[in-house]
Amino acid sequence: MMNFTDLTGLIGSASVIASAALLFPSVKRLDQPRLAMLLGAIFVYVLIPFNGLSLAAYLRGGIGDVSITTLLSLWSVLTKPWLNCVTLNSKNRFALLGVIALATLVLYPMALGVGAYDPYRWGYSNPLFVAGVLLLALAAWYGEVYLVALCISCATIAWVTGWYESNNLWDYLLDPFVASYALAFVVPKSFKAVFKL
């Protein structure tokens, strides 16, 4: 029987594959009912095992589990045609991607040996790090940047409950996919703002 960690890992990989369909302009032009049916069909199809493993399982084997932040971001996109949700305002979206980009620039270079500290180690139950993350969530809530507060809160709750196999809070907050997307989104916009391009 499949355990909870495997199930959520497969759902995360299936979400990545289904949301990748939105990269095609012809798919984005579909009306909401057709788009909802297509995304739902792709999501279910990639979970069906063929010769023992599904497409989602193959992807999970290659990339591992996506972070809670990525999962929430993907589901906000995937459920839009189903729930007819309003689009997140640009303040919330840019704030989330800005926080992710900043965390990426701190975490990944230092974890690879740049500098004297390895912030990845802080994710193993360092009380100051956990308190800082929760304070950031509170500040985001107070500043009405609810998407940042939601992602941090859900990631922290998932970490406390042992949702994934990892026991490092960073793995619940970030992964290379959301980090790369955030940098690709934030850096050009920052350059344009600074240099008035």
N, C-alpha and C positions, 0 to 999 in steps of 0.2 A: 504494500500500500504506500502511496506517495505521501511524504511528510509535508508539513505546512511550508517549510523553507523552500522545498523543491517546487511546490505549487506556485508560490509567489514569485520565485525566480523565473519560472516558465511564463507566467502572466506578464512579467516585466519584459522579457524577450519578445513575446507576442505583441506587446504594445509598441515596441521599437519597430518591428516589421510592419505592423498595420499603419503606424503613423508615417512610415517612409513612403507609403502610397501617396501621401499628400504632397510629395515633392513633384509629382507629375501635374503639369498645368491642366490637362484634360480632366483629371480627377477632381481638382479644386473647383472646376467649373460646373460640376454636377449639382443639381438641386439637393436640398437637405435630405429628403427621404431616400433618394438613390445613394447619396454619399454615406448616409447612416447604414444602409444595407450593405454597401460595398465594404466599408471598414469593419462592420460586424462579421461579414463572411470571411474576410482576410484573417481577422483575429481568430476565429474558430478554426479555419483551415490550417493555420500554422501550428495549432495545438494537437492536430490529429497525427498519431504516430504512423510512420511508414517504415517498414523493416526495423521496428524496435524504437526508433527515435523520431520525434517531430522536428520540423524546421526550427521551432522555438528552442528545442533542446540543443540542436546543433549550434545555434547562435549563442545560447547560454554557455555552452562548453567553450566557446571561443572568447567571449567577453566577460563572463561571470555575471553576477547579479547587478542590475542597475540600482542606483541610489533611490531613496525615497523621494528626493527632490526631482529626479528625472521621471519617476513613476507618476508623481502628481502633475508635473508639467505635461507629460504625454496624455494623461487622462483628461486634463482640462481641454486638450485639443480633440481627442477622440470622442468625447461625450458631447461636444458642442452640437453636432448634427442631430443627436438623439434627444438632447434636452433643450435645444434651441436656446442655449446659454448666450448671454451677452459677452462680447469680447472684453477681456481684461483691459483696463485703461493703461495707457502707456507709462504712467508713473509706477504702477505696480510691476509691470513687466520689466521696465528698465532697472528698477530698484533690485528686483530679484537677480537679474542677470549681472548687475553691477556688483552685488555682494558675492555672487558665485565667481565672477572674474577676479575680484580682489582676493578671495580665499584661494583661488587657483594659483595666483601669482605668489602667494605666501607659501602654500602647502607644497606644491610639486617641486619647485627648485630646491627648497630647503630639505625636503625628504630625499632628494637625490644627492645631497652633500654640499649644497651651497650654504655657507654659514655654519655656525657652531651648534645650532639647535635643530632638532628634528621634530617639527610640529605634529607629525603623524603619531608620535608616541603619546602626545597629549590626549589623543582619542581613547586611550585605554584607561578610562575612569579617572582622569585627572580632574579633581574637583574644581580647580580654578578655571579650566577650559570649559567644563560643563556649565559652570555658573556664568561664564562669559557668553556662551552660546545662548543660554536662556535669557540673559540680559539683552542681548541683541534682538531676540524674539519679542521681548516686552517693549523695547524701543521702537521696533517696527510696528507693533500693534498701536502704540501711542501715536506714532507718526502716520497712522492710517495706511500703512503699506502692508496690507493684510496677507498678501501672497507670501512675502518673506516670513512673516510670523507663522503662517500655516505650515510652510515647508519645514522650518526649523522645529516647530512643535511636533509635527508628525514624525519627523526623523528621530527626534529625541525619544518620543514614546516608543517607536519601533525598536530603538537601540536598547532601552530599558527592559523591554519585554523579550529581547533576544529574537527578533523577527527573522534576521538573517543569520547565517553561520558566523559571520564576522562579529567580533566583540569590540570593534573600534568605531567610535562615533563618526569619524570622518567618512567611513564607507557608506554610512546612511545619509550623509549630507551631500557628498560629491562623488562623481565618477568621471572618467575621461570624456564621455560623451557630452554631458551637460557642461563640463568645464570648457571643452573646445567650442561648443556652441556659444557659450557666454562670451568667451574671448573674441570670437568672430563677429559677434553682434556689438559688443561694447567698444572694442578698440577702434574700429573705423569711425564710429559715432563720436568718440572722445576726440580723435584727431580732427574731425570736421569742426567740432565745437571750439577747440583750442586755436586752430589755424584758420577758422572761418572759410573752409573750403567749399 
